Amino acid sequence: MSKKHNEFFETQVLGHPSGLFVLFFTEMWERFSFYGMRALLVLFLVSSLGIGGWDWPRENALALYGTYLALLYLTPIIGGTLADKYLGNRKAIIIGALIMTFGHASMAIETPFFLYLGLLLLVVGTGFFKPNMSSFISILYKDFPEKKDGAYTIFYMGVNAGAFLGIMLCGYLGEILGWSWGFGLAGIFMLLGLLQFTLAQGIFGDAGSKPNKVNKTIEADDHTEIEDKLNPFKLIDKILIVVIATLGLIWIINDPLSKIGGVNFLEFGGTDYSGQTIITTLILFLYLLVSRIVRYSRITRDKMIAVVIIAFFIIFFWASFEQAGGSMSIFAKDYTNRILAGNAALIFNIIDVIITVVPIALITWVLYLLFRQTFRKYLVSNLILGFSFVLIWGIVGWKIYNNFNTYSYEISYPSYKMAPDDEKSIAITPITTVPENAIIGESLTVIRSSSEFTKNTSISIIDLDKKGINYKYLPEDKASQINTSFKASVVRKKENEIQIPATWFLILNSLFIIAFAPLFSKWWESKYNPAPASKYAIGLFFLAIGFGFLAYGANGIPQGAKTASVSLLWLVLAYLFHTLGELCVSPVGLSYVSKLVPPRMIAFMFGVWYLALAIGNKASGKMGAMIDVITTKYDISTFFLIFTIVPIIIGVIALLLSPLLKKLMHGVK
């Protein structure tokens, strides 16, 4: 190891090299941008034209959103391969961050062309950025394998710190000030992250600068370098990569295109071949993966098989965990009591301030520790990083002030029902056609506004999600621009009553990771560090406990019920235990990939890892879609009970396979 490379370990922050925290903050701002934009995208597409949205049908918006996520899991395979072969990790990271910055800037323009261009740039940029950030850590820690688990856990804390801040701040600005503010803020922090990383390059020495140097030093096995020379990517491998990427790209783009544009590239002679296309793609990918693995020696081959087994477990974990964005969000919206009044409302407001300020204060403290070690040597990089936090604190201060000066109002609006016992009323807008036999009346809802209203004041509102649940006040200048807004009357001001947004619960995952990641990092570095399969089993058991709380909390909800009002405590406990499970599984998995995979395959296998995540996410959507069927036939408690039992079974299988996995890993810990 060169002296220049040794500089990475010369200064310490929280027991890890200062350079790790340069990566920590770079990844944090990238995740800030990603999750901030993701929190706004679908909401922007389906929202009314009068509040700046595009008023898309939900099916179209979700099709585009799903394609975007799927592409994010496909491009890391390509970007990782290019980095391994030609670019090196550092150059790929910078290229990816620059492309993503332009992507966020494009989306802030809010026209169809620039939206699609922005999403395309984000997909391409992520392909360069994401796998190479992960593999760059493995390069830097190649001579310190015992510290990799802890390093990845710290790194993963940065991921979730960014997710927490992005969801909270980009989402808030987007909804309160306008969508372009949220999209623009995501782009600003992506740019700041790029500059901070680029200007602190010296701290990494020559690590990751050239692909050849990386490949010669990353693997501990003596024969790995020789094996790589004997097992280069052949022409057939490169052809398969191109074919797989092309077919996969066509399949995932075709879904929203067929819905939004009415064009189906996979329809021939009146028959849709979408299913056959994706099956063929998966078969080719499995052949490529197996053909690469069998070319290595027994020991290297065993290690790569271990990675495949670990990826198998991760599919089941994420298929359950990602219910957070589906069935758990439905549970939060329709089955959880989110109305708080009196002391409960006051306590929530105080807690909301605490969970907003304390995590940012902790991350600012980490920033201070990094400043102490690197400020003089990397002055400009640190000044940019410091400016980032000044901006964050300014936005947070404004958010807190605005929240304490926003009031809840109960309002009455004209509506109709088809029968007296109907649960749902339909709002009457200027373009509503009321059936002849409808029962016309008044319905009540609650809105929040920073404007002051008195009783019987006539105001304009709009149904945000077209479900008669979520209404928003519109100033008269905006109300006049859209014919789906309608008049309502203020009934009373509810001084001490608030309604917690259903999306608020999404920040709990990131919050709990920020709180518990350091403890898990210490656990992985201690003598009590569990075996790989045991970590996955523990993670799956934690996941099961979380769903067990939901199943128990929903136990009193009748069969077929579409709404209820259970305590929000069950949802908070579910997110807590799901997060503990995630800490056992996700960052540790990245670490084992880096330890087990030979040099020429490492970024490619990180791409395989993200593909496993994609399969898990797709499965989560399929399984979550069963909520209405199971709730109608049984009840919602049974639905969550299924997600309690399945992770337990898979966890037991992981424990039973532990001896085999240990043998395949050949002493890697």
N, C-alpha and C positions, 0 to 999 in steps of 0.2 A: 504494500500500500504506500502511495506517495505521501510526502509531508503535506502537500497541498490538500489532498483528500482528507488527511487527519484533522484539518482545521474544523471540519464539520463537528467534531466531538470535543473541541477545546473549551467551548463555553456551554454552560448548563442552565436550563430553565425547567423547574419542576422535575429534576432528575433525568431530563432528556436533552439532547443537543439543541442549541438555539436554532439551528437550521431546520429542525423538525417544525418549529413554530412559524417559520417563514412559509412552509408548506401548509401548515394549519390555517393561517390567515388567508392564503391564496385560495385554498379549497373552500374556506368559509364564505368568501365573497362570491365565489362561483356558485355555491349552493344557495346563497342569499338570492342571487339573480334567478337561478333555476326555479326554486320553490316560490319566489315572489311572483314570477311570471305565471307559473302553473296555477297559483291560487286565483289568478285573474282571468285566465284564458277562456274557460268555459262560461264563466259568469258574464264576461264581456260579450261573448258570441250570442248568448240567449237573452241578454237583457234588452229592454225596449229601446227603440231608436231615440225616444225622448230623453233618456239618461245616458246617451252616448253609445249604447250597444248596437248590435246588428240584428237583433230580433230573429235569430236563427231558430229553427226547430231543434229541440234537444237532441234528437237522433243524429242530426247532421253535425252538431257541435261535438257530441261525444265520439262520433266516428272520426272526425279530424283529430281530436284529442288522443284517441287510442292509437291512431296511426303515428302521431308525433312521439308518443312514448315507445311504441314498438321500434321505430327508427333509431331511437336513442340507445336501444339494446343491440341493434344490428351494427351500427357504425363503429363502436369500439373494437370490434374484431378487425375491421379494415384499418382503422387508425393505429391500433396496436401493432399490427403486422408491418405497416409502413415505418413505424418508429423503430421496431426491431431491426428492420432491414436497411433503412436508409437514413432516418432523421436523428435518432437518439431521443431519449425521453424529454430532455429539456427543451429542445427546439420544437418538438411536437406539442408540448404544453403551451408554449408561447403562441404558436400558430393557432391552436385551438381556442385559447383565450381571446385572441384578436378577432377571430371569425365570430365568436359568440358576442363580443362587444358590438360588432356591426349588426348582428342579428337582433339584439335587444333594441338598438337604435332604430332599426327598420320597423319593429312592431309598434314603437311609440308614435309613428306617423298615422296609424289606424286607417289604412286603405287596404282593399283586398290584395293588390299586388305586393305591397310592402309587408302585409301580414304573412303571406305564404313565403315570401323571400326571407323574412325574419325567422320563421320556423325552420326553413331549409338550412339557413346559416347556423342556427342553434344545433341542429342535428349533426351537421358536418363538424362544427367546432367541438361538440361533446365527444365525437368519435376520436378526435385527436387528444383531447384533454383528459377524459375520464380514466381510461386504462393506464395512461402513462403517469398520472399522478400516483396511482397505486403501486405500479411497478418501480417507480423512482424511489420510493421508500425502501423497497426490497433491495435495491442497489446500494443505497446509503448504509443499510444495516447488514450487509452481506457478511461482515466479520463479527457481527454481534447478534446471532440468531436468537439468543435467549431474551433479547430486548424487543424483538419484532412484535410480539403480541401486544405488549404495552404501548409501543409506538403506534400501531394501527388503531388501538383503542383511543389514544389521544387524538390521532388524526380524525377518527370517526366522531369524536366530540366536536371538532371543528366543522364537520359536515352538518351536524345537527344544530350547532350554534347558528350557522348560516341559514338553515331551514327555518329555525325558530324566528330569527329576525326578518327573513324574507317574507314569510307568511304574514307576520304581524304588521310590518311596516309597508311593504308594497301593496298588500291587500287593503290596508287601511287607507292609504293615499288614493288607491284606485277607486275605492267605493265612495270616499268622502269628497275628493277633489276632482276626480275624473280618471278614466282608464289610462290615458297617456301619461299621467303622473306616475302611476304604478309601474307601467312598462318602462318609462324613462328612468325611474329610480333603479330598477334592476340593471339597466345598461350602465348607469353611472358607477355602480359598485363593481360590476364586471370589469370596467376599465381601470378602476383603482386597484383591483386585485392583480390585473395584468401588469401594471406599472410597478407595484410593490414587489412582485416576484422577479420581474426582469432586472430591476435595479439592485437586487440582492443576490445576483448570480454567484458572486465571488465566494459566498459562504459554503457553496457545494464543491469547491475545488473543480476537478475535471470530471466528476461523476455525472453520468448521463449525457455528456456532451456529444459523444460519438457512439454509434451502435456497436462497433467492433470491440471497443474497450469495455463496454458493458458486458457483452457476451463472454468475454474472456475471464471476467472476475466474479460474475454473479453466483455461480454454482460451486458448492463446496466439493462435489465429487471430482476426483482426479481425472476420471475418464470422460467427463462431460464434454470438455472442449473437443476431444478427439471424436466423440460420438456426433457432435453437432456438425463437424466437417464431413463425417460420413453420411449424415442424414439431412442434407439441405432440403429446402422446399423445392420439389421437382416441378417440372412443367405441368404435370397433371394436377398437382396440388394447387398451383396458381390458377389453372383453368377452373378447377372446382370452386375455389374461393370466389372467382368472378361470377360463375354460374349461380352459386348459392346466393350471393349478394344480389344479383340481378333478379332472380325469381322471387326472393324474399321481398325485395323492394317493390316489384310489380304487385305482389299480393297485398301488401299492407297499404300501398297508395291507392289501389283499386277500390278499397272499401269506401272511404269518404268520397272518392271521385264518382263512384256509381250513384251515391246518394245525393251529393251536392251538384255535380255536373251532369248526371245522367249518362255517363260514359263507363262502359264495363269492358276492360281490356281482356278479361278472361272468359268472355261469353262467345261461343262459336256455335253457329247453327241453332241458336235458341237455347243452348245448354250452358249453364254456368260451371266452369271448371275450377273455381276457386279452391274447393276442397282438395281436388287431385293435385293442384299446384303446390299447396303448402305441405302435403304429405310427401311429395317428390322431393321438395326442398329439404325436409327434415331427414329423409333417408340419405340423400347426398351428403348432408352435413355429418351424420353419424359415420358414414363411410370414410370421409375425410379425417375425422377425429381418430377413428380406430386405425386407419392406415398409417397415420403419423405415430401413434403410440407403439405399434408393433415393431417399428423399425429400430427402437432403442433397445439397449441391453436389459436384462431381466430386472435389475435393481431400479433403473430409471423408469422402466415400463411399469413396475409395481407402484412406484410413487405417483405416476400419472393416473393409474387406475384408482388410486386412493382419492385423487382430486375428483374424478368422475363420481365416485361414491358420495363424497361430501356434497357435490353439486346436486346429486339425487335427493339428499336430505333437505337441501336448501329450497328445492322446488316445493316440497310439502310445507315447509315453514312459511314461505312467502304467500302460498296459496291461502293460508289462514290469516297471516298477519295483515295482508293488504285488504282485509275486510274493513279496515279503518276508513278507506275511501269509498266503501260501498254500503254494506249492510249496517255497519256501525254508525255511519253518518245518517242512515235512515232511522236507526234506533234513536240517535240524538235528536233528530228533527221531529219525529212523529210519536215516539214512545217515552221521551224523557221530559220531566218537568223543568223547563228552562225559565219560568217566570219566577222572579224573586222580588219580595217586597219587604219594606221595613228594615229591621236589623239585618236580615239575610242579604238584602240588596246592598246595604252599606258595607257589610263584611266582604261581599264579593268584590265590590269596587276597590276596597283596600287590598285584597288578595291580588286582584288584577294588576294594581300598581306595583306590588311587591314582585310578582313573577315577571313583570316587564323590566323593572329596574335592576333587581338583584343579578340575574344572569348577565346582563350587559356590564354591570359593575365587576363581576368576576372575570369576564373576558377582558375588560379594560385593565384589570390587575395583571393578567397574563401579558397583556401588551406592555405594561410598565416593566415587568420583569425582563421581557425581550429587549426593551429600550436600554435597560441598564447594561446589557451585555453587548449590544450591537449598534447603539445609536451613533457613535462617532465614526465607526468604520463604514456603515451603510446609512449615512445621514439622509439622503434624498428619499430612499425607500422608506425609512422610518417616519419621515415627515409626511409622506403620502398616507402611510398607515394611520398616523396620528390624526390627519385631516379627516380620514374616513370615520373615525370614532367621534370627532367633533360633530360631524354631520349626523351620525346616528343619534347622539345625545340630543341634538337640536330637534330632530323629528319626534323622538320619544317625549320630550318636554311638551311639544305642541300637542301630541296625541293625548297625554294625560290632562292637559288644560281643557282641550276640546271635549273629552269625555265627561269631565266634571261640570261642563257647561252645556250639556245636552240633556234634554228632558223627555220623559215619556208621556204620551197623550193617548187617552182612549178616544177613539173616533167612531162615528156611525156613518155607514154608507149604504146607498140603495142596492138591493139584491133581490134575487128570486129563488124559490124552490119549486120543485115539481110535485112535492108531497109534504105535508106538515111534519112528518117524522124524518125527513132527509137530514143527514148529518151535515152536508155541505151546501152552502149557499153560493150562488154565482153572482158576481158583481155586475151591475148594469152600467155600461159605459156608453158613450155616444154612438158607438157602432154595434152595440149588442142588440140582437133580435130576440125579444122576449116571447116565448111560446104563449099561445092563447090561454091555455089552462094553467099557466104558472101562478104561483102564489107570491105576490110582490110584498116585500117588507124591508126591514132595516137589519143590517148585521154590524157587529162590533169587532174591532181589531185594535191593535196598539202600534203606534209608530213612534220613532225617536227623531227629534229635531233640535237643533240649537236655536231655532227661532222661538220667540215667545208668542203663545196663542192664548186667547181667552175663550170661555165657554160660548158655544154656538158659532164660533168663527168658521166661515166656509173656506176650505182648503182643497187643493188638488192632490190626488194620490195616484199611484200606479201599482199594479200587481206585478212584482218583480219576477216571480217564477210561474205565473199563470196557473197557480194551484189554489188561489184564494187563501193563502196562508201568510205570505210575506209581502207587506205593503210598504211603500216609501213615499214620503212627502216630496212634492215637486213644486219648486217656485213657479209663479205664474208664467214667467218668460219661457221656461222649459215646457210647462204643461200645454201651452198654446201650439207647440210644435208637434204634438203627437195626439192622435185621436183615440188612443186606448187609455188616456188618463181620464179621470172622472172626479166629480165633486164629492166631498165628504164634510161632515160637521164635527167639530170638536165637542166631545161630551164633557171631559174633565182632564185636568192635568194630574198625572200620577207622580207626585213628588218623589216618592221613595220606591218606585217599582221599575224594574229593568227586565229585559228579556235577553238572555244569553244567546248569542248567535250559535247556530249548530256548528259552524266552522271553528268556533273558539276551541273546541275540544281537540282539534287537530294539532294545536301547539303543545299539548301535554306530552306527546311523544318526545319531541325535541327538548322540552324542559326537563323531563326526567333523565334523558341521556346526559345533558349537561351536568345534572346533579350527581349521577351515579357512575359515569364513565371513569373518573379517577380511581374510584374504589375497585372497579373491575380491572383496571390496568394494574393496580398493585396485586390483586388476586392472581392474575396471570403470571406475574413475575415472582410469586412466592413459591415455596416448596409444596403448596397445596394446589398447584396448577393442575386441573383435571386433564385426562386424556382427550384427544379430539372428539371421539364419538360421545364421550361423557358430556362435553360442552354442548354438543347438539342436543343430546337427550335433556339436559337441564333447561336449555332454551325452549324446547318443545313442551316440557312440563310447565314452565312459567306461562307459556302461551295458553296451555289448557286451563290453568288456574284463572287467567283473565277471562276467558270465555265462560268458565264455570260461574264467576261472579255475575256475568250478564244473564246466564241461564237461570240462576237463582233469583236475581232481581226481577226478571220478567215472568217469574213463575205464576204470578197472580193475573196476568193478562189473559183474557178469554180467547178461546179459539176463534181465528178469523178476524180478530180486532185489527183495525187499521190505525188506531190512535190509542194512547194511554198517557199516564203521567207518573212514571216511576221516578225514584230518587236519582239525581245525577251522580250520587256517590258510586253506584255500580259501574257507570261509564268511566269515572276517574280511576277506580281500582283496576278496571280492565286495561286501560292505557298504561297504568303503572306496571303491571305484571307483563304485559306485552313488550314493554320497553326493556324490562330486565331480561326477557327472553331474547330480544334483538341484540342486546349487548353480549350475550353468550354466543351468538351465531354469526352475525354479519361481519364485524371487524376481524374476528378470529379466522373466519373463512378466507378473507383476503390474505391474511398472514400465511396460512398454510399453502395457498396457491403459490405464493412467492418462494416458499421454502422447498416445495416438492417438484416444481416444474423446471426443466432444463432451460438454459439461456435462450435458445432460438425459439422456444415455444412459449416463453413467459407471458408476453403481452397478448399473444394469440389465445392462451388459456385464460387470461383475465377476460378476454372477450367471450370465451365459452362460459365463464362464470356469470357474466352479465346476461348471456342468453338463457341460462338457467333461471335467473331472476325474471326474465321476460316470460318464460313458460309459467312460472309460479304466479306472476301477475295476471296472465291470461286465465289461468285456472281459477284464481280468486274471483274474477268477474263472472265466470260460468257458474261457480258455486254460489256466489252472492245472489245471482239472478234467481236462485231457487227460493228466496225468502218468502215471496208471495204464495207459492205453491205449498210450501211446508207450513206456513202460518195458517193458510186456509184449511189444510187437511188435518193439522195437529194444532200447534201454536208456536209463537215466536221463541218461547223458552226451549222447545224441542230443536228449533233451528240452531240456536247457540250451543245446545247440548251436543250436537253433531261435531261442532268445532272444538268441543271439549274432549270428546272421546278419540277422534282421529289423531290429534297430536300426541296423545298418550300412547297410542298403539305404535306410531312411528318412532316415538322416543324409546320405547322398549326395544324395537328392532335395532335402533342405533346402539343401544347398550349391548345387545347380543352380538352385533357385528364388531364391537370394539376390539376383540383380540385379532380378528382378521385385518382390520384397518391398521392396528399397531404393527402387525407383521409387514404389511404392504409399505409402510412408511420407513421401514429400515432405520429406526433410531432417531428420526426427525422429531423434534419436540416443539 
